[in-house]
Amino acid sequence: MAIVMKENDELKVENKYLETSLDSTNTELQNNKMFSDSLALQNDALVNVVESATILNTARVKANGVVVKRNGRIIETEKARKADKLRLCFTVAKNGLVASGDKSFFIQVLDPSGTILGANEAVIFEDQTINYSLISSFNYEAKNLDICEYLPKINEKEDFAKGTYKLNIFDRNRLVSSTTLILE
């Protein structure tokens, strides 16, 4: 009986030690889990930063009406009835995080009444639909690139409407830049 009581006491001491060890292991596991969750949140934030940094941006956006002469010479105009085309010029800014290659911007031109001019076709990105007037395709080589795009009249018999035109440039579903144009 004395031997069994002695073993029982030893087992009680060992059990207390195991309980303490289990508590400290659980505490350590909980701390590691919190640290892991914190790292996951930081990783998500960094992924968002990298994604936003790997998008092309534009600079020096300028829009105007133009008259195209028979010899090909282009003259700027502010008169709606004289304009043959709308010209949108911009610079694709250098971004070392964006890979070189063929890229596209979707350009949306809204007339003074809010109607989308040009192709007025829709493209769907994830859960967002963008209606665009034309697509500006270019070969990006990781340096500044000047681009001019032209949008002709709907037909030769109709002039552009007088008023304020809004021009938006999209890189996929992200609005890169916007400008306005006033034709008198």
C-alpha positions in Angstrom: 0.0 0.0 0.0 2.9 2.3 0.8 4.5 1.7 -2.6 1.2 2.5 -4.4 0.7 5.7 -2.3 4.3 6.7 -3.2 3.7 6.0 -6.9 0.4 8.0 -6.7 2.2 11.0 -5.2 4.9 10.8 -7.9 2.2 10.7 -10.6 0.4 13.7 -9.0 3.6 15.7 -9.1 4.3 14.6 -12.7 0.7 15.4 -13.7 1.0 18.9 -12.2 4.2 19.4 -14.2 2.5 18.2 -17.4 -0.5 20.6 -16.8 2.0 23.5 -16.3 3.8 22.4 -19.5 0.6 22.2 -21.4 -0.5 25.6 -20.3 2.8 27.2 -21.4 2.6 25.3 -24.7 -0.9 26.6 -25.3 0.1 30.1 -24.4 3.1 29.9 -26.8 0.8 28.4 -29.5 -1.7 31.3 -29.1 1.1 33.9 -29.3 2.4 32.3 -32.5 -1.1 32.2 -34.0 -1.5 35.9 -33.2 1.9 36.6 -34.8 1.0 34.6 -37.8 -2.3 36.5 -38.2 -0.4 39.8 -37.9 2.0 38.7 -40.6 -0.9 37.7 -42.9 -2.5 41.1 -42.5 0.9 42.8 -43.2 1.4 40.6 -46.3 -2.1 41.5 -47.6 -1.3 45.2 -47.1 2.0 44.8 -49.0 0.4 42.9 -51.8 -2.1 45.8 -52.2 0.8 48.3 -52.2 2.7 46.3 -54.9 -0.5 45.9 -57.0 -1.1 49.7 -56.9 2.5 50.4 -57.7 2.5 48.1 -60.7 -0.2 50.1 -62.6 0.8 52.5 -65.3 -0.1 56.2 -64.8 -0.3 59.1 -67.2 0.9 62.7 -67.1 0.5 65.8 -69.2 -3.0 64.9 -70.3 -4.3 67.3 -72.9 -7.4 67.3 -75.1 -8.5 69.5 -78.0 -10.5 69.7 -81.2 -8.5 69.5 -84.4 -9.0 70.2 -88.1 -7.2 67.9 -90.4 -6.1 69.6 -93.6 -5.9 67.7 -97.0 -2.1 67.7 -96.7 -2.3 65.9 -93.3 -1.5 69.0 -91.3 -3.3 69.2 -88.0 -4.6 72.5 -86.6 -6.0 72.9 -83.1 -9.5 74.5 -82.8 -11.9 75.5 -80.1 -14.8 75.6 -82.5 -17.2 72.6 -82.4 -18.4 73.1 -86.0 -14.8 73.3 -87.4 -13.4 70.3 -85.5 -12.9 67.1 -87.5 -11.6 65.0 -84.7 -11.0 65.2 -80.9 -7.4 64.6 -80.0 -6.3 63.3 -76.6 -2.5 63.4 -75.9 -0.9 62.0 -72.8 2.4 60.6 -71.5 2.6 57.1 -70.1 4.8 57.6 -67.1 7.9 55.5 -66.5 7.3 52.8 -63.9 10.1 50.3 -63.1 7.7 47.9 -61.5 5.7 47.4 -64.7 6.9 44.8 -67.1 7.7 45.9 -70.6 5.3 44.7 -73.4 2.1 45.4 -75.1 -0.4 47.4 -73.0 -3.8 49.0 -73.5 -5.7 51.9 -72.1 -9.4 52.3 -72.5 -10.4 55.8 -73.4 -13.9 57.1 -72.7 -15.1 60.3 -74.3 -18.4 61.8 -73.1 -20.1 64.6 -75.0 -21.8 67.5 -73.3 -25.1 65.5 -72.9 -23.2 62.5 -71.3 -23.3 60.2 -74.3 -20.3 58.1 -74.9 -18.8 58.8 -78.3 -16.9 56.4 -80.6 -17.2 52.7 -80.4 -19.3 52.8 -77.1 -18.4 49.1 -76.5 -18.4 47.5 -73.0 -15.6 45.6 -71.4 -16.0 43.7 -68.1 -13.2 43.5 -65.5 -14.0 41.4 -62.5 -17.3 43.0 -61.3 -17.0 46.3 -63.1 -18.2 47.2 -66.7 -16.4 50.0 -68.5 -17.9 51.5 -71.7 -15.2 53.0 -73.9 -14.8 55.1 -77.0 -11.6 53.6 -78.2 -8.7 51.5 -77.1 -5.2 52.9 -77.0 -2.7 50.1 -77.5 1.0 50.6 -77.2 4.3 48.9 -76.5 5.5 49.9 -73.1 9.3 49.8 -72.7 9.7 51.0 -69.1 10.3 54.6 -70.0 8.1 57.7 -70.6 6.0 57.3 -73.8 4.0 60.1 -75.5 0.7 59.0 -77.1 -1.9 60.9 -79.1 -5.3 59.3 -80.0 -7.9 60.7 -82.3 -11.7 60.3 -82.2 -13.4 61.3 -85.4 -17.0 62.7 -85.8 -19.8 60.2 -85.8 -20.4 61.1 -89.4 -19.2 63.9 -91.7 -22.6 65.7 -91.8 -22.9 66.2 -88.1 -20.6 68.6 -86.2 -19.4 68.0 -82.6 -21.9 69.5 -80.1 -20.9 72.7 -78.3 -20.1 72.3 -74.6 -17.8 70.5 -72.2 -16.5 67.0 -73.1 -15.1 64.7 -70.4 -12.3 62.3 -71.3 -11.4 59.4 -69.0 -8.4 57.1 -69.4 -8.7 53.6 -67.8 -6.0 51.0 -67.2 -8.3 47.9 -67.0 -11.0 49.0 -64.5 -8.9 51.7 -62.7 -9.3 55.3 -63.7 -5.8 56.6 -64.5 -6.6 60.2 -65.4 -9.4 62.5 -66.6 -9.6 65.8 -68.3 -12.2 68.1 -69.9 -12.4 69.8 -73.3 -14.6 72.8 -74.1 -15.7 73.3 -77.7 -17.5 76.6 -78.5 
